Amino acid sequence: MFKKLLIPLDRSPLSEQAVGRAAAIARATRASIDLILVHEPFGMPIDGPPASDAQDAANERQYLETVAAELRSGASVSVTCTVLRGAASEMICERAKGIGADLIVMTSRGRTGLGRMWLGSVADAVVRNSTVPVLMLRPEDRPSDRETAKHLFDHILVPLDGSDFAAEILGPAADLAAASAAELTLLRVVAPVPLVSVYDVTVPLTYPPLIPDEAATQQVVGEVEAELDGIAHGLHERQRLTVRSEVIVNERTPSSIINYARGHDVDLIAMCTHGRGATRLLVGSVADALLRGSGIPVLLQRPSRAALEATTIRDATAA
């Protein structure tokens, strides 16, 4: 279960939209919150005219203290805050490691200094370099008032691909499901097994149409269903969660995940940032597609080195 949450802010209403959701998680898990703002000298502040660097830094500190006070009184959670100087993504990751944070909560877009996008490229860098899970929230159209009584999640979708490191997201996803009393769905997208076909190699630029081998595909589906059912049973036994599993046969993984999420009232997708099945890449490009195209919050975790090495050795042995 989560014990310390880190929220990066930049004084923009968009970045503040992470505050309410993080406060709800903190209350449900009895976690503390750490607010961080990375100071950019001589930037153009959002909430007023240009000021001296020293005055701007003091304003940023006062801003964080105000948000912290609102959280303490409104959500009854323990809050610390700090202003740091340096590269934003680097400082966020270092702060998370230094305070022992086990979850970073941030919005995917925000603005600061000279009108440039901050939580965009920075969010991408945090996801790629953070050693702890990152809950990436989608910005809402309406302005945020830093409300502390945000609802949590009702239905969490976890796409898996059979690899060890893709399964590492199960821990954080299960913790969020337990905190939210949410339903957890394990999803596996299986590509159809093609029939071996013969075509005329003397004819250039012609390819035979993909004809699925129904029997072989159903055999794979059966094996995957048994694997997912075992994982679901284990999660239910350990944490008393409501867990189900689904298998979809389709060549297009990102669109299959997005369509399933939209058709089943999923309000959070949880996955590792890199993962590989037996023959194809699942997450990495897929995680990027979900962040950009799903319109749903995404919980992302970078796989551990041990899991990557274990999967690399297994794949090499199989080859």
Buried (B, 14 or more C-beta within 10 A) or exposed (E): BBEBBBBBBBBBBBBBBBBBBBBBBBBBBEBBBBBBBBBBEEBBBBEEEEBEEEEBBEBBBEBBEEBBEBBBEBBEBBBBBBBBEEBBBBBBBBBBEEBEBBBBBBBBBBBBBEEEEBBBEBBBBBBBBBEBBBBBBBBEEEEBEBBBEBEBBBBBBBBBBBBBBBBBBBBBBBBBBBBBEBBBBBBBBBBBBBEEEEEEEEEEEEEEEEEBBEEEBBEBBEEBBEBBBEBBEEBBEEBEBBBEBBBBBBBEBBEBBBBBBEEEEBBBBBBBBBBBBEEEEBBBEBBBBBBEEBEBBBBBBBBBEEBBEBBEEEEEEEE
